[in-house]
Amino acid sequence: MPELPEVEYTARQVRAVLVGASIAEAQVFWGRSIARPDPDTFCQEVAGRRIEGVRRRGKLLLLDLSGDYLLTIHRRMTGNLLVLSPGWRLDCQLLQQDRASWDRLGPAFVNESYQCRCLEKQRGEREETLCLLHDQPFYCRLCFTLADGRLLLYNDLRKFGKLALWPRTQEAEALAGLGLEPLDPDFTSERLAVLLQGKKRPIKQVLLEQTLIAGLGNIYADEALFAAAIHPLRRADTLSFEEVVALRQAIVAVLRLGIEHGGTSFNDYRGLWGEAGNNYAHMQVYQRTGQPCRRCGTAIQRISIAQRSTHFCPRCQPADRPTSQPVLSPVTGVLGRHITEV
């Protein structure tokens, strides 16, 4: 699932090239990709609206549309946005030929000026071109045709992602239940310490709760715990304040690193131009089971926590690490106990 770095990277791409563009029409090819309103109303409401801004909240991509509307995009496991330059057209023949295949693949896209499907960088940003084979499906579930002739596709192999259109007055409802933004100034060690109070579950499990910290997922939780030298099975309420400080710094660092390298691509995540992120080369523990730790050489181990694969170094993140000495809590001001209950 795209996590905060992948969504933020895409948001920056969309902001750079689509702010100011107008949506001429929308076509929905898989109705269940639209969470609200119904697909027909969705298409009617977005037509003619201008993209005025692009934001991110947790793992949600947010497009501010003219007329005080907000479009939320939750990509879930395999959702991606893709821009096609003017000259591309929809090929919907499959709908008539094989409905089952249509439901699985969606429409094809054709550009007669290319021998193969080439997705070129817009406006001379970079000289990269990604060539796609003729028979490679996009799994397109929705297509926005822009007034300038470009196509903005929402592609989703497994069809778990959701788009929703909201009046701006309902933004609080659209974003309800999301916790602190880990890249915001409000995400301080003190606030993180308060979040961990009374949490008797493993710290890895707590970090994945979107109601506490928005946008942090399996990949970057593993990486942050390694960087902070905290075992993923440690009870969250046993961390000392020094460890909380280290964990906050690690969370911010691994998220910024992920954004810098375009996100982490394993199978399905792609950027706006169809390019894979290259942050996988910078992984310290995630999906490196059995490989030597880059810090100490010990074999990376994998366990399951709350049904999620969890990777760690047993030497750098010892399970039996003694609790740190009590500190003066900047949250409670009480000497002689940790910030959190032990």
Buried (B, 14 or more C-beta within 10 A) or exposed (E): BBBBBBBBBBBBBBBEBBBEBBBBBBBBBBEEBBBBBEBEEBBEBBBBBBBBEBBBBBBBBBBBBEEEBBBBBBBBBBBBBBBBBEEBBBEBEBBEEEEEEBEBBBBBBEBEEBEEBBBBBBEEEEEEEBEBEEEEBBBBBBBBBBEEEBBBBBBBBEBBBBBBBBEEEBBEEBBEEBBBBBBEEEBBBBBBBBBBBEBEBBBBBBBBBBEBBBBBBBBBBBBBBBBBBBBBBBBBBBBBBBBBBBBBBBBBBBBBBBBEBBBBBEEBBBBBBBBBBEBBEBBBBBBBEEEEBBBEEEEBBBBEBEEBEBBBBBEBBBEEEEEEEBBEBEBBEEEEEBBBEE
